[in-house]
Amino acid sequence: AQSVSQHNHHVILSEAASLELGCNYSYGGTVNLFWYVQYPGQHLQLLLKYFSGDPLVKGIKGFEAEFIKSKFSFNLRKPSVQWSDTAEYFCAVTSNNNDMRFGAGTRLTVKP
Amino acid sequence: GAGVSQTPSNKVTEKGKYVELRCDPISGHTALYWYRQSLGQGPEFLIYFQGTGAADDSGLPNDRFFAVRPEGSVSTLKIQRTERGDSAVYLCASSQGGGLFNEQFFGPGTRLTVL
């Protein structure tokens, strides 16, 4: 079955630590990949997206993600997190259908 | 409007009742999506509209769930004979066009609690 897996349920980091959140998907064929963020009390917002081209994608707020087709992965990274990055992060995939499939989310807590 | 809006923000109902959840997409967006997010889970696709028609309703869990978008703008998600398992946050999103390449903009959601 098609699915999106996020490896970490809850990640706790100190400010200035580096971040990597894992995302794997099980779709065959062409995929479009997204990372969304939900800050406490706010809507889901798009962080970055990959459709084609350079597999290293830069997003807002210093985030980036790398699409590795051979590993079916699209991990999210940030070199140095801030307290304001505390949020829930969702990986999402669209494939041949119009529906977007989300992972279960990773809660990031950044300690000041 | 400036963004996707959803009403009500919270809805508490009793088991067996009927509820309607409303979504007002960004003006000019032709595509509209409904998702359901249960506690500790990511959003789960329910239905996608392109204009007035439901282009993909494969995510609706059963025939108690129905959605309409009669004029191609506002959409209403209708749930009949609600069950406790329907309790979740119902999210709406819209995009400029349908298909895979258009960014979806999400509303704040309606938190539905079925007692």
Interface residues (C-beta under 8 A of the other chain):
Chain A: V4 Q6 N32 Y36 Q42 H43 L44 Q45 L46 K49 F51 F90 A92 T94 S95 N97 N98 D99 M100 R101 F102 G103 A104 G105
Chain B: G3 V4 A31 Y33 Y35 G40 Q41 G42 P43 E44 F45 Y48 A55 D56 S58 G59 L91 A93 G98 G99 L100 F101 E103 Q104 F106 G107 P108 G109
